[in-house]
Amino acid sequence: MALTKKSGRILGFLFLLTVLAGATGTAFRGLGGADANSTAFLEQIMQLTGQMKLAISLDILASAIGVGIAIFLYAFIKKYEQRLAIAYLAIAGINFTIIVVSNIIHVNLLSLSEEFALTTSATNEYYTTLAKMLYDAYYWTHFLMLMLYSIGGLVLYYFLFRSKLIPGWLSIWGILASIVVFFGGALQLADIKVSGLLFVQNGIYVLTFIVWLLVKGFNPKYIKELE
């Protein structure tokens, strides 16, 4: 596929799909702020099983589109630097695997809540302990995914900065936003609570990035240098 101004709009549309699927999935996830140390946690999961299954499906879909984006960009990035193209594709693939694993953990939580409904109070402690372990494992993989996502973002925005397919300020903003997400995820993995603003700022950037691509596409002035 030839690199054209329209290629930028296609990329913007693909990113828009990931945001729509990912944001909707996050809204329906139902695990944020939960107290996993009580039986109320498993009771809540039982009540939200339907929407949680939808969240799981949408999360995997968003990640699959992310792999599609990496495949779409591979030929273009390869013209600039092959190792960079391979790195971006590999990160997307690894990230997809981690997201699948995190959602398998969530599915196990759903199964555990169904089994919990059939138990007696004497076994409550066993189920709450197991639920807490699964909950912690889910969030461990979640923040690991965010760190990998930010590394992939660094690769992409570095390529866009060097190729000048989008304005330099937009690429630099993306690099800085990705760095903030990386350290936010790393701090969370270290059990250091951070403000959600560290991750929200990246959402603001991504929406700006998408709008720019949909309206402007890639800068045709620098496309020929990658042909």
C-alpha positions as CSV (number, residue, x, y, z in Angstrom):
1,M,0.0,0.0,0.0
2,A,1.4,3.4,-1.0
3,L,1.8,6.1,1.6
4,T,-0.5,9.0,0.9
5,K,-2.2,11.8,2.7
6,K,-5.2,9.5,3.0
7,S,-3.1,7.0,4.9
8,G,-3.0,9.4,7.8
9,R,-6.8,9.6,7.8
10,I,-7.0,5.8,7.8
11,L,-4.7,5.7,10.7
12,G,-6.8,8.2,12.5
13,F,-9.9,6.2,11.9
14,L,-8.3,3.0,13.2
15,F,-7.2,4.8,16.4
16,L,-10.7,6.2,16.8
17,L,-12.0,2.6,16.7
18,T,-9.6,1.6,19.4
19,V,-10.6,4.5,21.6
20,L,-14.3,3.8,21.1
21,A,-14.0,0.1,21.9
22,G,-11.5,0.6,24.7
23,A,-13.3,3.5,26.4
24,T,-16.6,1.6,26.3
25,G,-15.0,-1.5,27.6
26,T,-13.4,0.4,30.5
27,A,-16.8,2.0,31.3
28,F,-18.4,-1.4,31.6
29,R,-15.5,-3.2,33.3
30,G,-16.8,-2.6,36.8
31,L,-13.6,-3.4,38.7
32,G,-12.4,0.1,39.4
33,G,-12.3,1.1,43.1
34,A,-13.7,-2.3,44.2
35,D,-13.0,-3.7,47.6
36,A,-11.8,-7.1,46.8
37,N,-11.4,-8.1,50.5
38,S,-15.1,-8.7,51.1
39,T,-17.8,-11.0,49.9
40,A,-19.6,-8.0,48.5
41,F,-17.0,-7.9,45.7
42,L,-18.0,-11.3,44.4
43,E,-21.7,-10.4,44.8
44,Q,-21.1,-7.3,42.7
45,I,-19.4,-9.4,40.0
46,M,-22.4,-11.7,39.9
47,Q,-24.7,-8.6,39.4
48,L,-22.5,-7.2,36.6
49,T,-21.6,-10.4,34.8
50,G,-23.4,-9.4,31.5
51,Q,-21.7,-6.0,31.2
52,M,-18.3,-7.4,32.3
53,K,-18.5,-9.9,29.4
54,L,-19.1,-7.1,27.0
55,A,-16.2,-5.2,28.5
56,I,-13.9,-8.2,28.0
57,S,-14.9,-8.5,24.4
58,L,-14.5,-4.8,23.7
59,D,-11.1,-4.8,25.4
60,I,-9.8,-7.6,23.2
61,L,-11.3,-6.0,20.1
62,A,-9.5,-2.7,20.9
63,S,-6.2,-4.5,21.3
64,A,-6.7,-6.5,18.1
65,I,-7.3,-3.3,16.2
66,G,-4.0,-2.0,17.8
67,V,-2.2,-5.0,16.2
68,G,-4.0,-4.1,12.9
69,I,-2.6,-0.6,13.3
70,A,1.0,-2.0,13.7
71,I,0.5,-4.2,10.6
72,F,-0.9,-1.2,8.7
73,L,2.1,1.0,9.6
74,Y,4.8,-1.7,9.3
75,A,5.5,-1.1,5.6
76,F,5.7,2.7,6.1
77,I,8.0,2.6,9.2
78,K,10.1,-0.1,7.5
79,K,11.0,2.4,4.8
80,Y,12.5,4.7,7.5
81,E,14.0,1.9,9.7
82,Q,13.3,-1.8,9.7
83,R,14.2,-2.4,13.3
84,L,11.8,0.3,14.4
85,A,9.0,-1.3,12.3
86,I,9.7,-4.7,13.8
87,A,9.8,-3.3,17.3
88,Y,6.5,-1.5,17.0
89,L,4.8,-4.7,15.6
90,A,6.4,-6.9,18.3
91,I,5.2,-4.5,21.1
92,A,1.7,-4.6,19.7
93,G,1.7,-8.4,19.6
94,I,3.1,-8.7,23.1
95,N,0.6,-6.2,24.4
96,F,-2.3,-8.1,22.7
97,T,-1.1,-11.3,24.5
98,I,-1.0,-9.5,27.9
99,I,-4.5,-8.1,27.4
100,V,-5.8,-11.6,26.5
101,V,-4.2,-12.9,29.7
102,S,-5.7,-10.1,31.8
103,N,-9.1,-10.8,30.4
104,I,-8.8,-14.5,31.1
105,I,-8.1,-13.5,34.7
106,H,-11.3,-11.5,34.6
107,V,-13.2,-14.4,33.2
108,N,-11.9,-16.5,36.1
109,L,-13.3,-13.9,38.4
110,L,-16.7,-14.4,36.8
111,S,-16.5,-18.1,37.2
112,L,-15.4,-17.7,40.8
113,S,-18.4,-15.6,41.5
114,E,-20.7,-18.2,40.1
115,E,-19.2,-20.9,42.3
116,F,-19.4,-18.5,45.3
117,A,-23.1,-18.3,44.8
118,L,-23.4,-22.0,45.5
119,T,-21.2,-22.1,48.7
120,T,-21.9,-21.8,52.4
121,S,-20.6,-19.1,54.7
122,A,-18.0,-21.5,56.0
123,T,-16.0,-21.3,52.8
124,N,-16.4,-17.5,52.3
125,E,-12.8,-16.8,53.4
126,Y,-11.4,-19.1,50.7
127,Y,-13.4,-17.4,47.9
128,T,-12.6,-13.9,49.0
129,T,-8.9,-14.7,49.3
130,L,-8.9,-16.2,45.8
131,A,-10.9,-13.3,44.4
132,K,-8.3,-10.8,45.9
133,M,-5.5,-12.7,44.2
134,L,-7.2,-12.7,40.8
135,Y,-8.1,-9.0,41.2
136,D,-4.5,-8.1,42.0
137,A,-3.3,-10.2,39.1
138,Y,-5.7,-8.4,36.8
139,Y,-4.4,-5.0,37.7
140,W,-0.8,-6.1,37.6
141,T,-1.2,-7.1,34.0
142,H,-3.3,-4.0,33.3
143,F,-0.5,-1.6,34.4
144,L,2.1,-3.8,32.6
145,M,0.0,-3.4,29.5
146,L,0.0,0.4,30.0
147,M,3.7,0.5,30.2
148,L,4.1,-1.5,27.0
149,Y,1.5,0.6,25.3
150,S,3.5,3.7,26.2
151,I,6.7,2.2,24.8
152,G,4.8,1.5,21.6
153,G,3.6,5.1,21.6
154,L,7.2,6.3,22.0
155,V,8.2,4.2,18.9
156,L,5.3,5.5,16.8
157,Y,5.7,9.2,17.8
158,Y,9.5,9.0,17.3
159,F,8.9,7.8,13.8
160,L,6.3,10.5,13.1
161,F,8.6,13.1,14.5
162,R,11.6,12.0,12.3
163,S,9.4,11.5,9.2
164,K,7.6,14.8,9.8
165,L,4.3,13.2,8.6
166,I,2.6,15.2,11.4
167,P,3.7,18.5,13.0
168,G,6.6,18.3,15.3
169,W,4.8,19.7,18.3
170,L,2.2,16.9,18.0
171,S,4.8,14.2,17.9
172,I,6.7,15.7,20.8
173,W,3.5,16.0,22.8
174,G,2.8,12.3,22.1
175,I,6.3,11.3,23.3
176,L,5.9,13.3,26.5
177,A,2.4,11.9,27.1
178,S,3.7,8.3,26.6
179,I,6.6,8.9,29.1
180,V,4.1,10.1,31.7
181,V,2.0,7.0,31.2
182,F,5.0,4.7,31.4
183,F,6.1,6.1,34.8
184,G,2.5,6.2,36.0
185,G,2.2,2.4,35.2
186,A,5.6,1.7,36.8
187,L,4.6,3.5,40.0
188,Q,1.3,1.6,40.2
189,L,3.2,-1.7,39.8
190,A,5.4,-0.6,42.7
191,D,2.3,-0.1,44.8
192,I,2.6,3.6,44.7
193,K,-0.7,5.2,44.1
194,V,-0.8,8.0,41.5
195,S,-3.4,10.4,40.2
196,G,-5.6,9.3,37.4
197,L,-4.6,12.5,35.7
198,L,-1.3,10.8,34.6
199,F,-3.4,8.6,32.4
200,V,-6.2,11.0,31.5
201,Q,-3.7,13.4,29.9
202,N,-2.8,10.7,27.4
203,G,-6.4,10.4,26.5
204,I,-6.6,14.1,25.8
205,Y,-3.5,13.8,23.6
206,V,-4.8,10.7,21.7
207,L,-8.1,12.5,20.9
208,T,-6.2,15.5,19.6
209,F,-4.0,13.2,17.5
210,I,-7.0,11.4,16.1
211,V,-8.8,14.7,15.1
212,W,-5.6,16.0,13.5
213,L,-5.2,12.8,11.4
214,L,-8.9,12.7,10.4
215,V,-8.8,16.3,9.3
216,K,-5.3,16.8,7.9
217,G,-4.0,13.3,7.2
218,F,-0.2,12.9,6.7
219,N,1.8,15.9,5.4
220,P,2.1,15.3,1.6
221,K,5.3,17.4,1.6
222,Y,7.3,14.6,3.4
223,I,5.5,11.5,2.0
224,K,7.9,11.2,-1.0
225,E,10.9,10.8,1.3
226,L,9.4,7.4,2.5
227,E,8.5,6.1,-1.0
